[in-house]
Each structure stands twice: as C-alpha cells, then as structure tokens.
Amino acid sequence: MWSIEEVGAWLESFDLHDSKECFIENEISGAELFTLTDEDLVSIGIIKLGPRKKILRKIEELNIGRNQSALNSPTGSDGAVGIGK
C-alpha cells in the first residue's frame, strides 16, 4: 500500500497541491484512499467541488487498474496489486 507521502505525491501529479495538505493532516494512506467518499473529502477539508470530483475520478481509475491487474495476476487478487509494488 502507498504511504501518506506517496498519496501526497499522487495528488501533486494532478496539480492538487492544496488537497495534498488535507490528506497529510488527516493521515490518508493507500489503505484509506480506496474507500474515500465525497462526504469524506468534505470532512477532511476539501470543500471545492472540482477537486473533489477530480480526486474521486482518479481513485476510480486506480480501482479499475487494480481490478484489471488482479484479474491478470497468475495468483489471483492479493488486494494490493499495483499499489506500492
């Protein structure tokens, strides 16, 4: 799984620098990233709709990639394919 710092770097790669600080302050690592909801983002201080939608879309893209990687894995799904490996 990604560390808090790796999640921050991921956010920066999409020019979401302000959101990065909210994630760090709330200790969001890879384990929490995949379960975040719109309400969660508001509760950690990401108020603007645009960044929230962008973050949720990028999380969905990561989940799709994880699921596809798991399907192609010779050992099946380990729940962490492609994250921090």
C-alpha positions, 0 to 999 in steps of 0.5 A, a space after each residue: 500500500 502507498 504511504 501518506 507521502 506517496 498519496 501526497 505525491 499522487 495528488 501533486 501529479 494532478 496539480 492538487 497541491 492544496 488537497 495534498 495538505 488535507 490528506 497529510 493532516 488527516 493521515 490518508 494512506 493507500 489503505 484509506 484512499 480506496 474507500 474515500 467518499 465525497 462526504 469524506 473529502 468534505 470532512 477532511 477539508 476539501 470543500 471545492 467541488 472540482 477537486 473533489 470530483 477530480 480526486 474521486 475520478 482518479 481513485 476510480 481509475 486506480 480501482 479499475 487498474 487494480 481490478 484489471 491487474 488482479 484479474 491478470 495476476 497468475 495468483 489471483 487478487 492479493 488486494 494490493 496489486 499495483 499499489 506500492 509494488 
